[in-house]
Amino acid sequence: MSDHTHEHGDGCGCGQDHDHDHDHEHEEVLLTLTDENGQDVEMVLVETFDVEKHVYALLLERNNPEADGIILRMEEEDEEMVLYNIEDEEEWNRVEAAYNELVASQE
């Protein structure tokens, strides 16, 4: 998947601190990413989690939730969230281990 910019506001699910009421149901956060073939794919932001100094996003295909999810690094640039592929193997290993711990703790 290629890099994608996503503007957000309160309740965006980005993992950042926002002042808003938590007594409401969270709306589905949808992102449109472009795959390696140039096709747009609608993704659902399922969860965010921190590893060291970065925030990562778990995304699932909206129309194919049984497919494997993807994890992208989130960075704020000019008040927008930008998603990046994880290309460094050491970074990926740290993120994968942290995600597996998160899943195990939720079971």
KALIN-V600073 format. One record per pair of residues at least 24 apart in sequence whose ideal C-beta (glycine too) atoms are under 10 Angstrom apart, sorted by sequence separation. I is the first residue (numbers start at 1). GAP is how many residues later the second one is. If there is no record, write none. Layout:
i=I gap=GAP
i=I gap=GAP
This chain:
i=6 gap=24
i=47 gap=24
i=57 gap=24
i=59 gap=24
i=71 gap=24
i=6 gap=25
i=44 gap=25
i=46 gap=25
i=71 gap=25
i=5 gap=26
i=6 gap=26
i=31 gap=26
i=33 gap=26
i=41 gap=26
i=43 gap=26
i=48 gap=26
i=55 gap=26
i=57 gap=26
i=4 gap=27
i=6 gap=27
i=43 gap=27
i=45 gap=27
i=56 gap=27
i=71 gap=27
i=4 gap=28
i=29 gap=28
i=31 gap=28
i=33 gap=28
i=56 gap=28
i=71 gap=28
i=4 gap=29
i=30 gap=29
i=41 gap=29
i=43 gap=29
i=45 gap=29
i=1 gap=30
i=3 gap=30
i=4 gap=30
i=15 gap=30
i=29 gap=30
i=32 gap=30
i=54 gap=30
i=56 gap=30
i=69 gap=30
i=2 gap=31
i=3 gap=31
i=13 gap=31
i=14 gap=31
i=31 gap=31
i=1 gap=32
i=2 gap=32
i=13 gap=32
i=15 gap=32
i=16 gap=32
i=30 gap=32
i=54 gap=32
i=1 gap=33
i=2 gap=33
i=12 gap=33
i=13 gap=33
i=15 gap=33
i=48 gap=33
i=1 gap=34
i=2 gap=34
i=13 gap=34
i=14 gap=34
i=15 gap=34
i=28 gap=34
i=1 gap=35
i=13 gap=35
i=15 gap=35
i=56 gap=35
i=2 gap=36
i=12 gap=36
i=45 gap=36
i=8 gap=37
i=33 gap=37
i=54 gap=37
i=45 gap=38
i=56 gap=38
i=4 gap=39
i=6 gap=39
i=16 gap=39
i=33 gap=39
i=52 gap=39
i=56 gap=39
i=1 gap=40
i=15 gap=40
i=43 gap=40
i=51 gap=40
i=54 gap=40
i=14 gap=41
i=15 gap=41
i=31 gap=41
i=54 gap=41
i=58 gap=41
i=1 gap=42
i=15 gap=42
i=52 gap=42
i=56 gap=42
i=14 gap=43
i=51 gap=43
i=52 gap=43
i=56 gap=43
i=13 gap=44
i=51 gap=44
i=58 gap=44
i=51 gap=45
i=58 gap=45
i=49 gap=46
i=51 gap=46
i=52 gap=46
i=51 gap=47
i=50 gap=48
i=51 gap=48
i=49 gap=49
i=31 gap=50
i=33 gap=50
i=49 gap=50
i=51 gap=50
i=6 gap=51
i=51 gap=51
i=31 gap=52
i=47 gap=52
i=49 gap=52
i=50 gap=52
i=49 gap=53
i=4 gap=55
i=47 gap=55
i=47 gap=56
i=1 gap=58
i=16 gap=58
i=15 gap=59
i=47 gap=59
i=14 gap=60
i=16 gap=60
i=14 gap=62
i=16 gap=65
i=8 gap=66
i=15 gap=66
i=14 gap=67
i=4 gap=68
i=6 gap=68
i=8 gap=68
i=1 gap=69
i=3 gap=69
i=12 gap=69
i=1 gap=71
i=8 gap=71
i=3 gap=72
i=5 gap=72
i=7 gap=72
i=8 gap=72
i=5 gap=73
i=7 gap=73
i=8 gap=73
i=6 gap=74
i=7 gap=74
i=5 gap=75
i=6 gap=75
i=5 gap=76
i=6 gap=76
i=4 gap=77
i=5 gap=77
i=6 gap=77
i=4 gap=78
i=5 gap=78
i=3 gap=79
i=4 gap=79
i=3 gap=80
i=4 gap=80
i=2 gap=81
i=3 gap=81
i=1 gap=82
i=2 gap=82
i=3 gap=82
i=1 gap=83
i=2 gap=83
i=1 gap=84
